[in-house]
Amino acid sequence: MAQLDLQQKLAILSDAARYDASCASSGTTRRDSTKGGLGSTEGSGICHAYAPDGRCISLLKILMTNFCIYDCAYCINRVSSNVQRARFSPDEVVQLTIEFYRRNYIEGLFLSSGVVQSPDKTMEDMVQIARRLREVEQFKGYIHLKTIPDADQRLIDQAGLYADRLSINVELPTDKSVQAYAPEKSPATIRKAMGAVKEKRAGSLDRSFRGKRPPKFAPAGQSTQMIVGADGSTDRTILGQSTSLYQGYKLRRVYYSAFSPIPDATAKLPLVKPPLVREHRLYQADWLLRFYGFDVGEITQARPDGNLDLEIDPKLAWALQNRAVFPVDVNNASREMLLRVPGFGTKTVGRILQTRRQRTLRYEDLMRLGALVKKAQPFITALGWTPGSLTDSANLRARFAPPPEQLQLI
Amino acid sequence: MHCVPLPMIGTDVAWRAAARRLIGARVKPADVLWDFDNQSPQLFESTVELPEPRRPMKVSKEFVALANTAVWHSDPQRFARLYALLWRLRKEPGLMQDRADPELAKLRQMEKNVRRCQHKMKAFVRFRDLRSDGPRRSFGAWFEPTHNTVEPTAQFFMRRFADMDWMIVTPDVTAQFKDGKIAFHEGREKPELPEDGAEALWGTYFCNIFNPARVKISAMTSEMPKKYWKNMPETQFIPGLIADAEKKVQEMREAAPTLPPERMAHIRKQLTAQAQPASWNMLEAEIAGFSEPGFSDRAVMGSGPRDANLMIVGEQPGDQEDLAGLPFVGPAGQVFRAAAGRVGLDADSAYLTNAVKHFKFQQRGKRRIHQNPSVREIDHCAWWLRTEVALVKPRLIVAMGASATRALTGSGTNLLKRRSTVETGVDDVPVFITVHPSHLLRLPDSERASAEAKFAADLQNIAEMSNSAVS
């Protein structure tokens, strides 16, 4: 086989990496290059480009190699697939990252890998790349390392010292489906590795008796990803799993990835259109869980089958089910209650609370505060507005749901 | 009427200085004309130089932050709006807290637009290598921002690219960073920048990171508006990517499943040939994943050197072991350690573990009463014990009590008959069978002395056997 050049390798290995949803480059410590080195991180991330799939390109997201000894049914790189294989040398990854970074194409590197030889060997090579970027190139940008769960704890400890974020994918929502589709992976091992990262992070925040800080360990935290729509799990199962992940392992993010067709797919998994709307609703529900004080039971109560309503967003679905608590008065409702109003986001609620200390809010003010007034209308009262019978009207759902579509004959 | 000229470069400082004097002289907003960059020369120019006020007006930090950002907006009304707000702040000090005030909301909107424009500039400036010969590398970029954001955003590029020289040319202002010093000049025409090989690599990356199965064009254009496209090398591929997406997905769907490559059989064989226990890590994770009703959630792993010659296996952790997370620390463990000490058997040099790794108990009031593990549970946990044996590779294993004996030899019956003998257990390691030390705790005093002596004799035997095994 002819030697692949850098361009071909990059094509193969970025193609293989595109199924990882995470591209975040935010939430790490502030660093810059004014005292030497290259790069900076400033709290908020930057999306340097957008692909036509609407996803942001913030990091150089590549695999170190797409050779893999595992046979996970949903994965393009599984051992039984016939995709073309390639492997970057550590030098190539370092050079690509630095040269792209200098031209302001990226915020940093997201390095993942297929498992070659053994988990330890693979992890060691990845840590090696991160170490060279940090120590030889003095790179201050963002590094996200995908950890190999079976790798030795010592290697994961090292990875956390160089990387801003570590992630381990739980892959599928239930242990049973992991066993069915990723037979070599063990959910218990994945959880243990996540637990170890959490412990290590907690330890890195403790100051010593003299007030000294230990070295920072993965300052942007850890995240994980699960594939939605490959197995039969309901949204309730998925959200329950992410709640326990957020609580148990202090994850920063759980990413949901709609299962999308891959080249050379296995016969085990049908290639359907990726459930993008479902993925979107799951993200909305995820936000409600984390920032709006909802719990899983409330979000999924609207439908008996435990799935989210695809036509309207989960907060609106909840509000329609619980009209007894509405309308709320924006001038004296509590923050908790305001957060439950459809059309109000966390920022809007903050502004409402700030402004109503000065004066009584009028209905016209709400638009200027950033509220989606049309959506909030039936659920609020303000000076100059009361919804009257709108809150309890039978066709309220129809106001928000997309209009019914004529079935096509052919 | 006062006409205030404001320069293109350093607008923020100039506006603040002018506003301070105007407000100090009580000049009404209607009496001020702002002239930005000589774009609207006034007919009636005021030549009155206003003095620096003796007691400058104090405003909240929020107003300063708002003004420092909003002055960079391209709307010609921005200076007048800011001054009008400042005028109102004299009488309404709480105004900045009113998020719904229409005037303030308009300025907030401008501030937001500038912030967004700055953010997009940070994201979409594309440098090209100018190939300098000096010690510092040199890069240049052409960019067309919507608002006057070059000056406020230059700080960001200074922090990020401190170790190289760069310049960002825009129609209005040029920022040049050379040897650690920033300078702003007049803007100019689009310069000819040399071709850069990295752009082809970047294009390859852009095309391949795109997933054709989930085309969402509006999501892309809302975040990367088309006005920026002409100065970004990767955007030339977008039409082609969108056009081919549907076809590519169709091909994926229609492709028949293929046979796995030859490599696979090879790799499978290697994987299965590997010894079952991959590592201690995996073993611990497996054990930690065990949860059954009636058992404690907490696993008590073995303790001691992981290359010990002697391995001692008890039944299961007790109440105290469960709390301490260590085996053989409760009452029975103490009996064993005392007896071992008397015959010169060093318990710390042996690997101590249990047949079952979790404490099985019944809650009675505040106390947790020990329950014997069932045969099924012992057999369930035996796999882990065998893995431990394979990892430690001891020369001799001591099975204490029926549960350990069952786990190691497959049968736990007739313990007293088999006591003090050596049997061959899993992995062909010799297993010495004896009673569990907790047995001694339950005996009446009359029988205890003889039983203790017998147990001590067993330990003596073990000490000698393990010593001879070493030598």
Chai-1 contact restraints between the chains, C-beta under 6 A:
chainA,res_idxA,chainB,res_idxB,connection_type,confidence,min_distance_angstrom,max_distance_angstrom,comment,restraint_id
A,Q7,B,T204,contact,1.0,0.0,6.0,A-B,restraint_1
A,L10,B,T204,contact,1.0,0.0,6.0,A-B,restraint_2
A,L10,B,Y205,contact,1.0,0.0,6.0,A-B,restraint_3
A,A11,B,T204,contact,1.0,0.0,6.0,A-B,restraint_4
A,A11,B,N208,contact,1.0,0.0,6.0,A-B,restraint_5
A,S14,B,Y205,contact,1.0,0.0,6.0,A-B,restraint_6
A,S14,B,N208,contact,1.0,0.0,6.0,A-B,restraint_7
A,S14,B,I209,contact,1.0,0.0,6.0,A-B,restraint_8
A,D15,B,N208,contact,1.0,0.0,6.0,A-B,restraint_9
A,R18,B,I209,contact,1.0,0.0,6.0,A-B,restraint_10
A,R18,B,N211,contact,1.0,0.0,6.0,A-B,restraint_11
A,D32,B,R159,contact,1.0,0.0,6.0,A-B,restraint_12
A,S33,B,A162,contact,1.0,0.0,6.0,A-B,restraint_13
A,S33,B,D163,contact,1.0,0.0,6.0,A-B,restraint_14
A,T34,B,R159,contact,1.0,0.0,6.0,A-B,restraint_15
A,T34,B,A162,contact,1.0,0.0,6.0,A-B,restraint_16
A,L38,B,D163,contact,1.0,0.0,6.0,A-B,restraint_17
A,S40,B,R159,contact,1.0,0.0,6.0,A-B,restraint_18
A,S40,B,R160,contact,1.0,0.0,6.0,A-B,restraint_19
A,I46,B,K122,contact,1.0,0.0,6.0,A-B,restraint_20
A,I46,B,A123,contact,1.0,0.0,6.0,A-B,restraint_21
A,C47,B,A123,contact,1.0,0.0,6.0,A-B,restraint_22
A,H48,B,A123,contact,1.0,0.0,6.0,A-B,restraint_23
A,A49,B,E234,contact,1.0,0.0,6.0,A-B,restraint_24
A,Y50,B,M220,contact,1.0,0.0,6.0,A-B,restraint_25
A,Y50,B,E223,contact,1.0,0.0,6.0,A-B,restraint_26
A,Y50,B,M224,contact,1.0,0.0,6.0,A-B,restraint_27
A,A51,B,F210,contact,1.0,0.0,6.0,A-B,restraint_28
A,P52,B,F210,contact,1.0,0.0,6.0,A-B,restraint_29
A,P52,B,V215,contact,1.0,0.0,6.0,A-B,restraint_30
A,P52,B,I217,contact,1.0,0.0,6.0,A-B,restraint_31
A,P52,B,M220,contact,1.0,0.0,6.0,A-B,restraint_32
A,P52,B,I238,contact,1.0,0.0,6.0,A-B,restraint_33
A,P52,B,L241,contact,1.0,0.0,6.0,A-B,restraint_34
A,P52,B,I242,contact,1.0,0.0,6.0,A-B,restraint_35
A,D53,B,F210,contact,1.0,0.0,6.0,A-B,restraint_36
A,D53,B,N211,contact,1.0,0.0,6.0,A-B,restraint_37
A,D53,B,R214,contact,1.0,0.0,6.0,A-B,restraint_38
A,D53,B,K216,contact,1.0,0.0,6.0,A-B,restraint_39
A,G54,B,K216,contact,1.0,0.0,6.0,A-B,restraint_40
A,G54,B,A219,contact,1.0,0.0,6.0,A-B,restraint_41
A,G54,B,M220,contact,1.0,0.0,6.0,A-B,restraint_42
A,I69,B,I267,contact,1.0,0.0,6.0,A-B,restraint_43
A,V79,B,M264,contact,1.0,0.0,6.0,A-B,restraint_44
A,V79,B,I267,contact,1.0,0.0,6.0,A-B,restraint_45
A,S80,B,P260,contact,1.0,0.0,6.0,A-B,restraint_46
A,S80,B,M264,contact,1.0,0.0,6.0,A-B,restraint_47
A,N82,B,T258,contact,1.0,0.0,6.0,A-B,restraint_48
A,N82,B,P261,contact,1.0,0.0,6.0,A-B,restraint_49
A,E99,B,A198,contact,1.0,0.0,6.0,A-B,restraint_50
A,R103,B,F127,contact,1.0,0.0,6.0,A-B,restraint_51
A,R103,B,A198,contact,1.0,0.0,6.0,A-B,restraint_52
A,N104,B,V125,contact,1.0,0.0,6.0,A-B,restraint_53
A,N104,B,F127,contact,1.0,0.0,6.0,A-B,restraint_54
A,Y105,B,W202,contact,1.0,0.0,6.0,A-B,restraint_55
A,A188,B,A285,contact,1.0,0.0,6.0,A-B,restraint_56
A,A188,B,E286,contact,1.0,0.0,6.0,A-B,restraint_57
A,A188,B,G289,contact,1.0,0.0,6.0,A-B,restraint_58
A,T189,B,M282,contact,1.0,0.0,6.0,A-B,restraint_59
A,T189,B,A285,contact,1.0,0.0,6.0,A-B,restraint_60
A,K192,B,A285,contact,1.0,0.0,6.0,A-B,restraint_61
A,S260,B,A213,contact,1.0,0.0,6.0,A-B,restraint_62
A,S260,B,R214,contact,1.0,0.0,6.0,A-B,restraint_63
A,P261,B,A213,contact,1.0,0.0,6.0,A-B,restraint_64
A,P261,B,V249,contact,1.0,0.0,6.0,A-B,restraint_65
A,P261,B,M252,contact,1.0,0.0,6.0,A-B,restraint_66
A,P261,B,R253,contact,1.0,0.0,6.0,A-B,restraint_67
A,P263,B,M252,contact,1.0,0.0,6.0,A-B,restraint_68
A,D264,B,T258,contact,1.0,0.0,6.0,A-B,restraint_69
A,A267,B,P257,contact,1.0,0.0,6.0,A-B,restraint_70
A,L271,B,R253,contact,1.0,0.0,6.0,A-B,restraint_71
A,P274,B,A213,contact,1.0,0.0,6.0,A-B,restraint_72
A,P274,B,R214,contact,1.0,0.0,6.0,A-B,restraint_73
A,L276,B,R214,contact,1.0,0.0,6.0,A-B,restraint_74
A,R351,B,R99,contact,1.0,0.0,6.0,A-B,restraint_75
A,Q354,B,Q97,contact,1.0,0.0,6.0,A-B,restraint_76
A,Q354,B,R99,contact,1.0,0.0,6.0,A-B,restraint_77
A,T355,B,D98,contact,1.0,0.0,6.0,A-B,restraint_78
A,T355,B,R99,contact,1.0,0.0,6.0,A-B,restraint_79
A,T355,B,A100,contact,1.0,0.0,6.0,A-B,restraint_80
A,Q358,B,G94,contact,1.0,0.0,6.0,A-B,restraint_81
A,Q358,B,Q97,contact,1.0,0.0,6.0,A-B,restraint_82
A,Q358,B,D98,contact,1.0,0.0,6.0,A-B,restraint_83
A,D365,B,A100,contact,1.0,0.0,6.0,A-B,restraint_84
A,R368,B,A100,contact,1.0,0.0,6.0,A-B,restraint_85
A,R368,B,A105,contact,1.0,0.0,6.0,A-B,restraint_86
A,L369,B,R99,contact,1.0,0.0,6.0,A-B,restraint_87
A,L369,B,A100,contact,1.0,0.0,6.0,A-B,restraint_88
